[in-house]
Amino acid sequence: MFIRPTKKGAKLAGLVLFYDHTPAHGATVIAYERERARHPDESDRYDESAHTTTDGRGRWSLTLDDEGEYLALACWTKAGDLVAYDHVTVSKTIETELSLVFDEPAAIDGVVRDQETDVPIAGVDVDIENPLVTEFPESDLWPYFVTVSTDAGGRFAFPFVQASARSIREWPPEEPLKCGLVFKHPEYEVAWGETFVDPGRTTRHDIKLRRKLPPTSLVVHVAGEEGEPVSGAIVSLGYWLEYSGGSGPATIAYAWTDSSGTVRLEGEANHRVFEPYPGDKVIFELYAGASGYQIQKVIVDSIKPADSGSLSIVLKKGLVISGRVIDSEASEPIAGLEASARAAESPWRFWGPVEGFENLERTKTDENGEFVFDCLSEGEYEIRIRSSRRLAGGRNSNKFQAGTTGIELRLLPDPFRER
């Protein structure tokens, strides 16, 4: 790095080279300014200041608004994910020259085939994840994934893969770097995995993808205890998969009932759900809820791919918690505040659009400061008022049993209000 006098601006320029010192044409260079002045407690915080692209000789030049400390980062995302960076101090009275050199890369290639026919699959999107992305400030110019597509022979290649982990603080220096790969095609199930890479070496993969299963269809009839159809009820079908490496929920489909209380759910699940490995456990669950009714859960044991079944679900009348919010100083109602009711000990997590079920347990105070929750089951609920002001008693929530009415919640005066 060297500097020379200049009469205007804060200039930062230089070269981007590959490890063999050939120029990197088309590399992106980003300058991040250290925001120490505005964020003194965050010495490692940087904000993007300027960016450019290298020319045919690998040269680049940036004009920066302010002098100070910068992080200069070069990235190469053409069939690869290389990164080079350095810290530099820039002044308005001098031009700073900086060369950024990529470490020796690794390469990853392979062929993607159909698991059943062994025929190569064209048009598969292959994403590679650069593990260094999380080590630097965010930028739309440096994507988290770099993507290539397989050719007619199912082949893919990343000839420039980051193989140095020297900047990752928690990565043991003696271990090779590990990259994530994701394989996506509209007719096949998504596959993903990790691969180790070494500088100067090529890692080859023979990937087999499974075709997606036909969609599952389920017709659900929702009615009340007296047989009345419940329209506008949200119905969600999902599953919980427990396996040796952990567990997790997923949604197959969700929708809202029509005027006859009927809804058709159609969605897809992968082979492992319908053909679990030995030791895996899969539980299919259906949830339904509507205003004025309790949210109901049903265990479904007859879900199969390409199957069209039906079932009925009866919703019990919901229990009520109601009350009002008033200003403790003026004794006047407060309108427009968001109020929520959450079970103190929730027995499950909902599948599908969480906001659809949460909206059944969320409301706003009306012009009289009143709120009503009418879809609750038996048990204790935490009533929370969303406000910068706190409830009298030093709490921002209170617990009540379902069926409690006439609650009065008093908000303390706003401590930041001018008096």
For each residue, the residues with C-beta under 8 A, 3 or more apart:
1: 86 88 96 97 98 99
2: 97
3: 91 94 95 96 97
4: 94 95 97
5: 93 94 95
6: 9 11 93 94 95
7:
8: 92
9: 6 63 64 92
10: 63 64 65 66 67 90 91 92
11: 6 61 62 63 64 90 94 95 96
12: 31 61 62 64 70 72 88 90 95 96 98
13: 59 60 61 62 95 96 97 98
14: 59 60 72 97 98 99 100
15: 23 54 57 58 59 60 99 100
16: 23 24 27 29 54 58 60 74 84 99 100 101 102
17: 21 22 23 24 58 99 100 101 102
18: 21 22 23 24 101 102
19: 101 102 103 104 105
20:
21: 17 18 101
22: 17 18 58
23: 15 16 17 18 54 56 57 58 59
24: 16 17 18 27 54 58 74 76 102
25: 54 55 56 57 58
26: 53 54 76 78
27: 16 24 53 54 58 60 74 75 76
28: 51 52 53 74 75 76 77 141 142
29: 16 51 52 53 54 60 62 72 73 74 100
30: 48 50 51 72 73 74 75 139 141 142
31: 12 48 49 50 51 62 64 70 71 72 73
32: 46 47 48 49 70 71 72 73 136 137
33: 46 47 48 49 64 66 68 69 70
34: 43 45 46 68 69 70 71
35: 38 39 42 45 46 47
36: 39 40 43 45 68 69
37: 40
38: 35
39: 35 36 42 45
40: 36 37 43
41:
42: 35 39 45
43: 34 36 40
44:
45: 34 35 36 39 42 137
46: 32 33 34 35 70 71 136 137
47: 32 33 35 137
48: 30 31 32 33 51 137 139
49: 31 32 33 64 65 66 70
50: 30 31 62 63 64 65
51: 28 29 30 31 48 62 139 141
52: 28 29 60 61 62
53: 26 27 28 29 60
54: 15 16 23 24 25 26 27 29 57 58 59 60 74
55: 25 58 59 60
56: 23 25
57: 15 23 25 54
58: 15 16 17 22 23 24 25 27 54 55
59: 13 14 15 23 54 55
60: 13 14 15 16 27 29 52 53 54 55
61: 11 12 13 52
62: 11 12 13 29 31 50 51 52
63: 9 10 11 50
64: 9 10 11 12 31 33 49 50 67 70 90
65: 10 49 50
66: 10 33 49
67: 10 64 89 90 91 92
68: 33 34 36 89 90
69: 33 34 36 87 88 89 90
70: 12 31 32 33 34 46 49 64 87 88 89 90
71: 31 32 34 46 85 86 87 136 137
72: 12 14 29 30 31 32 85 86 87 88 98 100
73: 29 30 31 32 83 84 85 100 136 142
74: 16 24 27 28 29 30 54 83 84 85 100 102
75: 27 28 30 81 82 83 141 142
76: 24 26 27 28 80 81 82 83 102 160
77: 28 80 81 142 143 146
78: 26 160
79: 146 148 157 158 159 160
80: 76 77 105 128 146 158 159 160 161 162
81: 75 76 77 128 129 130 146 158 160 161 162 179
82: 75 76 102 103 105 160 161 162
83: 73 74 75 76 102 130 132 136 162 167
84: 16 73 74 100 101 102 103
85: 71 72 73 74 100 136 167
86: 1 71 72 98 100
87: 69 70 71 72
88: 1 12 69 70 72 96 98
89: 67 68 69 70 96
90: 10 11 12 64 67 68 69 70 96
91: 3 10 67 94 96
92: 8 9 10 67
93: 5 6
94: 3 4 5 6 11 91
95: 3 4 5 6 11 12 13
96: 1 3 11 12 13 88 89 90 91
97: 1 2 3 4 13 14
98: 1 12 13 14 72 86 88
99: 1 14 15 16 17
100: 14 15 16 17 29 72 73 74 84 85 86
101: 16 17 18 19 21 84
102: 16 17 18 19 24 74 76 82 83 84 105 160
103: 19 82 84 162 163 164 166 199
104: 19 163 164 199 200
105: 19 80 82 102 159 160 161 162 163 199
106: 161 162 163 177 197 198 199 200 201 202 203
107: 157 158 159 160 161 201 202 203
108: 128 157 158 161 179 181 195 197 202 203 204 205
109: 155 156 157 158 159 202 203 204 205
110: 155 156 204 205 206 207
111: 120 150 153 154 155 156 205 206 207
112: 120 121 124 126 150 154 156 183 207 208 209
113: 117 118 119 120 121 154 206 207 208 209
114: 117 118 119 120 121 188 208 209 211
115: 118 208 209 210 211
116: 210 211
117: 113 114
118: 113 114 115 208
119: 113 114 154
120: 111 112 113 114 150 152 153 154 155
121: 112 113 114 124 150 154 185 188 209
122: 149 150 151 152 153 154
123: 149 150 185
124: 112 121 149 150 154 156 183 184 185 188 209
125: 147 148 149 183 184 185
126: 112 147 148 149 150 156 158 181 182 183 184
127: 145 146 147 180 181 182 184
128: 80 81 108 145 146 147 158 161 179 180 181
129: 81 133 144 145 179 180 181 182
130: 81 83 133 144 146 162 179
131: 134 162 165 168 171 177 178 179 180
132: 83 135 136 162 167 168
133: 129 130 136 142 144
134: 131
135: 132 167 168
136: 32 46 71 73 83 85 132 133 139 142
137: 32 45 46 47 48 71
138:
139: 30 48 51 136 142
140: 143
141: 28 30 51 75
142: 28 30 73 75 77 133 136 139
143: 77 140 146
144: 129 130 133
145: 127 128 129 182
146: 77 79 80 81 127 128 130 143 158
147: 125 126 127 128
148: 79 125 126 156 157 158
149: 122 123 124 125 126 156
150: 111 112 120 121 122 123 124 126 153 154 155 156
151: 122 154 155 156
152: 120 122
153: 111 120 122 150
154: 111 112 113 119 120 121 122 124 150 151
155: 109 110 111 120 150 151
156: 109 110 111 112 124 126 148 149 150 151
157: 79 107 108 109 148
158: 79 80 81 107 108 109 126 128 146 148 161
159: 79 80 105 107 109
160: 76 78 79 80 81 82 102 105 107
161: 80 81 82 105 106 107 108 128 158 179 197
162: 80 81 82 83 103 105 106 130 131 132 177 179 197
163: 103 104 105 106 176 177 197 198 199 200
164: 103 104 167 177 199
165: 131 168 171 173 175 176 177
166: 103 173
167: 83 85 132 135 164
168: 131 132 135 165 171
169:
170:
171: 131 165 168 175 177
172: 175
173: 165 166
174:
175: 165 171 172
176: 163 165 196 197 198
177: 106 131 162 163 164 165 171 196 197
178: 131 194 195 196 197
179: 81 108 128 129 130 131 161 162 194 195 197
180: 127 128 129 131 192 193 194
181: 108 126 127 128 129 192 193 194 195 205
182: 126 127 129 145 190 191 192
183: 112 124 125 126 188 190 191 192 207 209
184: 124 125 126 127 188 190
185: 121 123 124 125 188 209
186:
187: 211 212
188: 114 121 124 183 184 185 191 209 210 211 212
189: 209 210 211 212 270 271
190: 182 183 184
191: 182 183 188 207 209
192: 180 181 182 183
193: 180 181
194: 178 179 180 181
195: 108 178 179 181 203 205
196: 176 177 178 203
197: 106 108 161 162 163 176 177 178 179 201 203
198: 106 163 176 201 203
199: 103 104 105 106 163 164
200: 104 106 163
201: 106 107 197 198
202: 106 107 108 109
203: 106 107 108 109 195 196 197 198
204: 108 109 110
205: 108 109 110 111 181 195
206: 110 111 113
207: 110 111 112 113 183 191
208: 112 113 114 115 118
209: 112 113 114 115 121 124 183 185 188 189 191
210: 115 116 188 189 270 271
211: 114 115 116 187 188 189
212: 187 188 189 268 270
213: 268 269 270 271 274 305 306
214: 305 306
215: 266 267 268 305 306
216: 252 253 265 266 267 268 269 303 304 305 306 307
217: 264 265 266 307 308 309
218: 237 253 264 265 266 286 300 303 308 309 310 311
219: 262 263 264 265 308 309 310 311
220: 235 257 262 263 264 265 286 288 310 311 312 313
221: 229 261 262 310 311 312 313
222: 229 230 233 235 257 261 262 263 288 290 312 313 315
223: 227 228 229 230 261 312 313 314 315
224: 227 228 229 230 293 314 315 317
225: 314 315 316 317
226:
227: 223 224
228: 223 224 261
229: 221 222 223 224 257 259 260 261 262
230: 222 223 224 233 257 261 290 293 315
231: 257 258 259 260 261
232: 256 257 290 291
233: 222 230 256 257 261 263 288 289 290 293 315
234: 254 255 256 287 288 289 290 352 353 356 357 360
235: 220 222 254 255 256 257 263 265 286 287 288 313
236: 251 253 254 286 287 288 350 351 352 353 356 357
237: 218 251 252 253 254 265 267 284 285 286 300 303 351 352
238: 249 250 251 252 284 285 287 351 352
239: 249 250 252 269 273 282 283 284 285 303 351
240: 247 248 249 282 283 285
241: 247 248 249 250 272 273 276 280 281 282
242: 247 280 281 282 283
243: 246 247 272 276 277 279 280 281
244: 279 280
245:
246: 243
247: 240 241 242 243
248: 240 241
249: 238 239 240 241 349 351
250: 238 239 241 269 273 351
251: 236 237 238 254 267 351 352
252: 216 237 238 239 265 267 268 269 303 351
253: 216 218 236 237 265 266 267 352
254: 234 235 236 237 251 265 351 352 353 356
255: 234 235 263 264 265
256: 232 233 234 235 263 356
257: 220 222 229 230 231 232 233 235 260 261 262 263 290
258: 231 261 262 263
259: 229 231
260: 229 231 257
261: 221 222 223 228 229 230 231 233 257 258
262: 219 220 221 222 229 257 258
263: 219 220 222 233 235 255 256 257 258
264: 217 218 219 220 255
265: 216 217 218 219 220 235 237 252 253 254 255
266: 215 216 217 218 253
267: 215 216 237 251 252 253
268: 212 213 215 216 252
269: 213 216 239 250 252 273 274 305
270: 189 210 212 213 273 274
271: 189 210 213 274 275
272: 241 243 275 276 277 280
273: 239 241 250 269 270 276 282
274: 213 269 270 271 304 305
275: 271 272
276: 241 243 272 273 280 281 282
277: 243 272 280
278:
279: 243 244
280: 241 242 243 244 272 276 277
281: 241 242 243 276
282: 239 240 241 242 273 276
283: 239 240 242 299
284: 237 238 239 299 300 301 303
285: 237 238 239 240 297 298 299 300 348 351
286: 218 220 235 236 237 297 298 299 300 311 313
287: 234 235 236 238 295 296 297 298 348 350 351 352 357
288: 220 222 233 234 235 236 295 296 298 313 315
289: 233 234 293 294 295 296 315 357 360 375
290: 222 230 232 233 234 257 293 315 360 375
291: 232 318 360 374 375
292: 317 318 374 375
293: 224 230 233 289 290 296 315 316 317 318 375
294: 289 315 316 317 318 319 375 376 377
295: 287 288 289 350 357 360 375 377
296: 287 288 289 293 313 314 315 316
297: 285 286 287 348
298: 285 286 287 288 311 313
299: 283 284 285 286
300: 218 237 284 285 286 303 311
301: 284
302: 307 309
303: 216 218 237 239 252 284 300 307 309
304: 216 274 307
305: 213 214 215 216 269 274
306: 213 214 215 216
307: 216 217 302 303 304
308: 217 218 219
309: 217 218 219 302 303
310: 218 219 220 221
311: 218 219 220 221 286 298 300
312: 220 221 222 223
313: 220 221 222 223 235 286 288 296 298
314: 223 224 225 296
315: 222 223 224 225 230 233 288 289 290 293 294 296
316: 225 293 294 296 377
317: 224 225 292 293 294
318: 291 292 293 294 374 375 376 377
319: 294 374 376 377 378 402 403
320: 372 373 374 376 402 403 405
321: 341 372 373 376 381 383 400 402 403 404 405 407
322: 370 371 372 373 404 405 406 407
323: 370 371 383 404 405 406 407 408 409
324: 333 365 368 369 370 371 407 408 409
325: 333 334 337 339 365 369 371 385 409 410 411
326: 331 332 333 334 369 408 409 410 411
327: 330 331 332 333 334 410 411 413
328: 331 392 410 411 412 413
329: 412 413
330: 327
331: 326 327 328
332: 326 327 369
333: 324 325 326 327 365 367 368 369 370
334: 325 326 327 337 365 369 411
335: 364 365 366 367 368 369
336: 364 365
337: 325 334 364 365 369 385 386 387
338: 362 363 364 385 386
339: 325 362 363 364 365 371 373 383 384 385 386
340: 358 361 362 363 383 384 386
341: 321 361 362 373 376 381 382 383 384
342: 346 361 381 382 384
343: 346 347 377 379 380 381 382
344: 379 380 381 382 399
345: 379 380
346: 342 343 349
347: 343
348: 285 287 297
349: 249 346
350: 236 287 295 354 357
351: 236 237 238 239 249 250 251 252 254 285 287
352: 234 236 237 238 251 253 254 287 356 357
353: 234 236 254 356 357
354: 350 357 358
355: 358 359
356: 234 236 254 256 352 353 359 360
357: 234 236 287 289 295 350 352 353 354 360 361
358: 340 354 355 361 362
359: 355 356 362
360: 234 289 290 291 295 356 357 375
361: 340 341 342 357 358 373 375 376
362: 338 339 340 341 358 359
363: 338 339 340 371 372 373
364: 335 336 337 338 339 371
365: 324 325 333 334 335 336 337 339 368 369 370 371
366: 335 369 370 371
367: 333 335
368: 324 333 335 365
369: 324 325 326 332 333 334 335 337 365 366
370: 322 323 324 333 365 366
371: 322 323 324 325 339 363 364 365 366
372: 320 321 322 363
373: 320 321 322 339 341 361 363 376 381
374: 291 292 318 319 320
375: 289 290 291 292 293 294 295 318 360 361
376: 294 318 319 320 321 341 361 373 379 381 402
377: 294 295 316 318 319 343 402
378: 319 402
379: 343 344 345 376 401 402
380: 343 344 345 399 400 401 402
381: 321 341 342 343 344 373 376 399 400 401 402
382: 341 342 343 344 397 398 399
383: 321 323 339 340 341 397 398 399 400 407 409
384: 339 340 341 342 396 397
385: 325 337 338 339 391 396 397 409 411
386: 337 338 339 340
387: 337 390 396 411
388: 414 416
389: 411 412 413 414
390: 387 394 395 396 411 412
391: 385 394 395 396 397 398 409 410 411 412
392: 328 409 410 411 412
393:
394: 390 391
395: 390 391 398
396: 384 385 387 390 391
397: 382 383 384 385 391
398: 382 383 391 395 407 409
399: 344 380 381 382 383
400: 321 380 381 383 404 407
401: 379 380 381 404
402: 319 320 321 376 377 378 379 380 381
403: 319 320 321
404: 321 322 323 400 401 407
405: 320 321 322 323
406: 322 323
407: 321 322 323 324 383 398 400 404
408: 323 324 326
409: 323 324 325 326 383 385 391 392 398
410: 325 326 327 328 391 392
411: 325 326 327 328 334 385 387 389 390 391 392
412: 328 329 389 390 391 392 415
413: 327 328 329 389 417
414: 388 389 417
415: 412
416: 388
417: 413 414
418:
419:
